[in-house]
Amino acid sequence: MTFELETATNPEKLKRVVIEPVSRVEGHGKVTLLLDDDNRVHQARFHIVEFRGFEKFIQGRPYWEVPSMVQRLCGICPVSHNLAASKALDMIVGAQLTPTAEKLRRLMHLGQILQSHALHFYYLASPDLLFGFDSDVAKRNIVGVVAAYPEIAKQGVALRKYGQEIIRITMGKRVHGTGAIPGGVNKNLSREERDTLLKDIDNIVAWSRAAVELIKKVYTGNPKFYNGFGYYKSSFMSLVRDDGAMDLYHGGLRANDEHGQSIFDHVDYGHYWDYIHEEVKSWSYMKFPFIRSRGREEGWYRVGPLARVNNCEFIPTPLAEAERKIFKAFDAGSATQATLAYHWARMIEMLHAAEGIQELLLDGDLQGDDLVSKGEPALRGVGVIEAPRGTLIHHYRVNEDELIVRANLIVSTTHNNHAMNEAVRQVALQYLDGQQVTEGLLNHIEVAIRAFDPCLSCATHAVGKMPLEVELVDAGGNVIDRLAKNSDGRCDA
């Protein structure tokens, strides 16, 4: 398995087709295609065009501010950043979490998984899945889904609302709350709050099961989904529990290659840098991680729902585990490497989150009062969770004054950067190569990107090595001057 983002020969002689912005994703990105006169694809690239400098500007801040600050990376997955940062800072304060604190964090996390998966599937992906990739663009949106499939839309809204309620109750508010802190949590779950959440949980589980049935029907009823669309084989990485079970909050790192053979297993994520290296390319603000032992060309991998469902030995909730077995067995395992199978795996995870919430709400530890702990402090901390989009790494160093001196974040979408570019390339070659370019065909490329549920706002952190292009435009829209800085710091007029 090799991977290289091709560089076109004589690009100035080729036509440039740009998809900007990529729609129905979180954040801002674009795709560029270089075509010859016969519309043959010579280059296809997925660019991240926004920059977020969180790793730099949190330096010099007290460590206890960080869990709240880094949430501002994104309004869709702030809980994930709050939890990953808090886990890293648990190491810095020497905490061993109390049962109440850990279970409350797990409840927050499952609420985040539920609402985020529902948001992506129903609001962002379902228009393509229900109407077709090249259907009328006027109805290929959530408004069209509401009109044509009102019951499905209602369930999607209700599922997301319930996840947001869990976040509000445990974090203090739906967006940018302060539930997790270094060493524990801010508050417990009262009996009244528990009872409020229990009222709807049976419906949430039922609607999550219905979502799995819906995507299963859509997926298995369309051979294009599993037999060709953006299909390629890759390695996968995720956390797994000590016994190999899926665990979205904690575990050891596991990576398997494209044949299912182990690359590393149950490794301590506190030393992730021994296993993962990050590369920077001049044409994107997003870094390109790879597994060190396999090198730049073969070391890229996928994370997220597809990786987690493939890598785990079982899912520790019964309904989701039954669905995992069906997924793995489908068509001799063809779904396990298919780009569009991300949607199927994502709904299995949403069902697992609903079941996990139901179990936790019946746990009396959530009403405990022992919320925070600390022990022997350290100057370095690493926190890793499985965010909705995949493995999320937060790494911090502090000085003796308890100020942040270094930060490194590898977010889920960054892990998937190589994989998304490969999906774009495969779809471009399969559907656009030699064809008359239409909006519907270009949407095929966006469909491939959306399968990963990318959060582009979170993923832009190549501090100090980004290309920069400045254009001076007059009142008539004419470019009168231009200056570009390359990733190595050289400036070209």
SVG drawing of the C-alpha trace seen along z (x, -y; Angstrom):
<svg xmlns="http://www.w3.org/2000/svg" viewBox="-43 -51 56 64">
<polyline fill="none" stroke="black" stroke-width="0.4" points="0.0,0.0 1.5,-3.3 0.1,-6.8 1.4,-10.0 -0.5,-13.2 0.4,-13.6 2.0,-16.8 0.8,-17.7 3.4,-18.2 3.1,-21.7 0.2,-22.7 0.0,-26.1 -1.3,-24.4 -4.1,-22.6 -7.7,-23.8 -8.3,-24.4 -11.7,-23.4 -12.3,-24.5 -15.0,-23.4 -15.1,-26.2 -16.4,-25.9 -16.9,-22.3 -20.5,-22.2 -22.2,-20.5 -19.0,-20.1 -17.9,-21.9 -15.3,-24.6 -13.9,-25.8 -12.2,-23.8 -11.9,-23.5 -11.0,-21.0 -8.8,-21.8 -8.8,-19.6 -6.3,-20.1 -7.8,-18.8 -6.4,-18.7 -8.4,-19.6 -10.0,-16.1 -11.0,-16.6 -8.5,-13.9 -7.7,-14.4 -4.0,-15.2 -4.2,-16.3 -6.9,-16.3 -6.3,-17.9 -8.3,-18.7 -7.2,-22.0 -7.9,-23.4 -7.9,-27.2 -8.5,-28.5 -6.0,-28.8 -6.5,-28.4 -3.5,-29.1 -4.6,-27.6 -1.3,-25.7 0.5,-29.0 -1.7,-31.4 -2.4,-29.2 1.3,-29.3 1.9,-31.4 -1.6,-30.8 -2.2,-28.9 -2.9,-25.3 -6.3,-25.3 -7.6,-27.8 -6.9,-25.4 -10.0,-23.0 -12.2,-26.0 -10.0,-27.8 -9.5,-24.9 -13.2,-24.3 -13.3,-27.5 -11.7,-25.5 -15.1,-24.5 -18.8,-24.9 -19.6,-21.4 -17.2,-19.3 -16.3,-21.5 -17.0,-18.6 -14.4,-16.5 -11.7,-19.1 -12.7,-19.9 -12.4,-16.2 -9.1,-15.5 -7.5,-18.6 -8.8,-17.7 -7.4,-14.1 -4.0,-15.6 -4.2,-17.9 -5.2,-15.0 -1.6,-13.8 -0.2,-17.3 -2.1,-17.5 -1.5,-13.8 -5.1,-12.9 -6.7,-9.4 -10.3,-10.1 -13.0,-9.2 -15.8,-6.8 -18.2,-9.7 -15.9,-11.9 -15.0,-9.3 -18.6,-8.2 -19.9,-11.8 -17.2,-12.4 -18.3,-9.3 -21.9,-10.5 -20.8,-13.9 -18.8,-12.1 -21.7,-9.8 -24.0,-12.8 -21.5,-14.4 -21.2,-11.3 -25.0,-11.0 -25.6,-14.6 -22.7,-14.9 -23.5,-11.6 -27.1,-12.6 -26.1,-16.1 -23.9,-14.7 -26.1,-11.8 -29.5,-13.6 -28.5,-17.2 -25.4,-16.9 -25.2,-13.4 -28.8,-12.2 -29.6,-14.5 -27.0,-12.6 -28.0,-9.2 -31.8,-9.7 -32.0,-11.7 -28.9,-10.6 -25.5,-12.2 -26.5,-14.0 -30.1,-14.8 -31.6,-18.3 -29.4,-20.6 -32.4,-22.6 -33.8,-19.8 -30.5,-18.1 -30.4,-19.7 -32.0,-19.3 -35.1,-21.3 -35.7,-18.8 -35.3,-15.9 -37.9,-17.5 -40.3,-17.8 -39.8,-14.3 -39.1,-12.4 -40.7,-14.3 -40.6,-11.4 -36.9,-10.7 -36.2,-14.4 -38.1,-14.6 -36.1,-11.7 -32.9,-13.3 -33.8,-16.5 -34.9,-14.7 -31.7,-12.6 -29.5,-15.6 -31.7,-17.6 -31.3,-14.8 -27.6,-14.7 -27.5,-18.4 -29.6,-18.1 -27.1,-15.7 -24.3,-18.2 -26.3,-21.1 -27.0,-19.2 -23.5,-17.9 -21.4,-20.8 -23.6,-23.8 -24.6,-24.8 -24.9,-23.2 -21.9,-24.9 -18.6,-25.7 -19.5,-24.5 -17.1,-23.7 -18.1,-20.2 -14.6,-18.6 -11.8,-20.2 -8.2,-19.1 -8.6,-16.3 -12.4,-15.7 -15.7,-17.4 -17.5,-20.5 -20.8,-19.0 -22.6,-15.7 -25.9,-14.6 -28.9,-15.2 -31.7,-12.7 -34.0,-15.2 -31.7,-15.7 -31.3,-11.9 -35.1,-11.4 -35.5,-14.1 -33.1,-12.3 -34.6,-8.8 -38.0,-9.9 -36.9,-9.9 -34.1,-7.3 -36.2,-4.4 -37.2,-6.5 -33.6,-7.5 -32.5,-3.9 -35.4,-3.0 -34.7,-5.9 -31.0,-5.0 -31.9,-1.4 -34.1,-2.9 -31.1,-5.0 -29.0,-1.8 -31.8,-0.1 -32.1,-3.1 -28.5,-3.4 -28.2,0.4 -31.1,0.4 -29.6,-2.5 -26.1,-1.1 -26.9,2.6 -29.4,1.5 -26.9,-0.3 -23.8,1.7 -22.1,-1.6 -21.8,-2.3 -19.6,0.7 -18.3,1.7 -16.2,-1.1 -17.1,-4.6 -13.9,-6.0 -12.9,-2.5 -9.3,-1.9 -7.6,0.1 -5.8,-1.5 -4.6,-1.0 -6.8,-2.0 -6.0,-3.4 -8.2,-3.8 -8.3,-3.3 -9.4,0.1 -10.1,1.2 -7.8,3.7 -10.0,6.6 -10.2,5.3 -13.6,3.8 -14.6,0.5 -14.0,-2.3 -14.7,-5.9 -13.3,-7.5 -10.1,-5.6 -7.8,-2.8 -4.6,-1.9 -3.8,-2.7 -4.3,0.0 -3.3,-0.2 -4.0,2.6 -2.9,2.6 -5.0,3.0 -4.9,6.8 -6.0,6.6 -2.6,7.4 -1.3,5.6 1.1,2.7 1.0,1.9 -1.5,2.8 -2.5,1.6 0.3,-1.0 0.4,-3.8 -0.9,-6.9 1.2,-9.0 4.0,-8.2 2.1,-8.6 5.1,-10.4 7.0,-7.1 4.4,-5.8 3.0,-8.8 4.9,-11.5 3.4,-14.6 4.4,-15.9 3.6,-19.4 2.9,-20.1 3.0,-23.5 -0.6,-23.5 -2.6,-22.9 -2.9,-24.3 -3.5,-20.8 -0.7,-18.4 -0.3,-14.9 0.3,-12.3 1.7,-8.8 2.8,-5.8 6.5,-6.0 7.3,-2.3 5.7,-2.3 7.1,-5.6 5.6,-8.5 4.3,-6.7 2.7,-3.7 2.1,-4.9 -1.1,-6.9 -4.2,-5.5 -7.9,-6.2 -9.6,-7.0 -13.2,-7.5 -16.2,-5.2 -15.0,-2.9 -11.7,-2.5 -13.2,-1.8 -15.8,0.7 -13.1,2.5 -10.4,2.4 -12.4,3.5 -13.0,7.1 -16.5,6.4 -18.8,3.5 -19.8,3.7 -23.5,3.0 -25.7,5.7 -27.7,4.0 -24.7,2.3 -22.6,5.5 -25.2,7.4 -25.1,4.7 -21.3,4.8 -21.4,8.5 -23.8,7.8 -21.6,5.0 -18.4,7.1 -20.0,10.0 -21.7,8.1 -20.6,9.1 -17.5,11.0 -16.4,7.9 -16.5,5.4 -17.9,2.7 -14.8,2.7 -12.7,0.7 -15.4,-1.2 -15.4,-5.0 -19.2,-5.2 -19.3,-2.5 -18.4,-5.3 -22.1,-6.2 -23.1,-2.7 -20.4,-2.4 -21.3,-5.9 -24.9,-4.8 -23.8,-1.7 -21.8,-3.9 -24.8,-6.2 -26.7,-3.2 -23.9,-2.2 -23.9,-5.8 -27.7,-5.6 -27.3,-2.2 -24.3,-3.5 -26.3,-6.5 -29.1,-4.3 -26.8,-2.2 -25.0,-5.1 -28.2,-6.9 -29.0,-4.0 -25.6,-4.1 -25.9,-5.7 -22.3,-6.9 -23.5,-9.8 -25.0,-11.3 -21.8,-11.1 -20.1,-14.1 -16.4,-13.1 -15.7,-15.1 -12.1,-16.1 -8.8,-14.5 -5.1,-15.3 -1.7,-13.8 1.9,-14.1 2.2,-16.9 4.0,-16.5 5.2,-18.9 3.8,-17.0 0.4,-15.5 -1.2,-13.7 -5.0,-13.2 -6.6,-11.0 -10.2,-10.2 -12.2,-8.9 -14.0,-12.0 -17.0,-11.6 -14.7,-12.0 -11.9,-9.8 -8.8,-9.8 -8.1,-13.1 -4.8,-13.9 -4.0,-16.8 -0.4,-17.2 0.7,-19.9 3.9,-20.9 3.9,-23.3 6.7,-25.1 7.3,-25.4 5.0,-28.4 2.1,-26.2 2.0,-28.0 1.7,-26.3 5.0,-26.3 4.1,-23.9 1.0,-22.4 0.4,-20.0 -3.0,-18.9 -3.6,-16.1 -7.3,-16.1 -9.4,-13.5 -9.7,-15.2 -5.9,-15.7 -5.4,-11.9 -7.7,-11.4 -6.0,-14.0 -4.2,-11.6 -7.2,-9.3 -9.6,-12.2 -7.2,-13.2 -7.0,-9.6 -10.8,-9.4 -11.0,-12.7 -8.4,-11.4 -10.2,-8.0 -13.6,-9.6 -12.2,-12.2 -10.5,-9.5 -13.6,-7.2 -16.3,-9.8 -14.8,-12.9 -11.9,-11.7 -12.7,-12.4 -16.3,-13.5 -18.1,-16.8 -17.9,-18.4 -21.3,-19.0 -22.5,-20.0 -23.7,-16.5 -20.3,-15.0 -18.5,-17.6 -20.9,-16.7 -19.5,-13.1 -16.2,-14.5 -18.0,-16.3 -19.9,-13.1 -16.5,-11.4 -15.3,-14.1 -18.5,-14.2 -18.3,-10.5 -15.4,-11.3 -17.5,-14.0 -14.5,-16.3 -14.3,-19.2 -12.0,-21.5 -12.0,-24.2 -10.4,-21.9 -7.8,-20.5 -5.7,-23.6 -2.7,-23.7 0.5,-23.6 2.0,-26.5 5.1,-28.1 5.1,-26.2 2.1,-27.4 2.1,-28.9 0.7,-32.3 -0.6,-34.1 -1.5,-37.8 -3.1,-39.5 -3.8,-43.3 -7.0,-43.8 -8.2,-47.2 -11.8,-48.5 -12.5,-46.8 -11.5,-43.4 -8.2,-43.3 -5.1,-41.8 -2.5,-44.5 0.1,-42.8 0.8,-39.4 3.2,-38.0 3.4,-34.3 5.4,-32.8 6.2,-29.1 6.2,-26.5 10.0,-26.8 9.7,-30.6 10.8,-31.7 8.8,-34.6 7.8,-34.7 6.4,-37.8"/>
</svg>
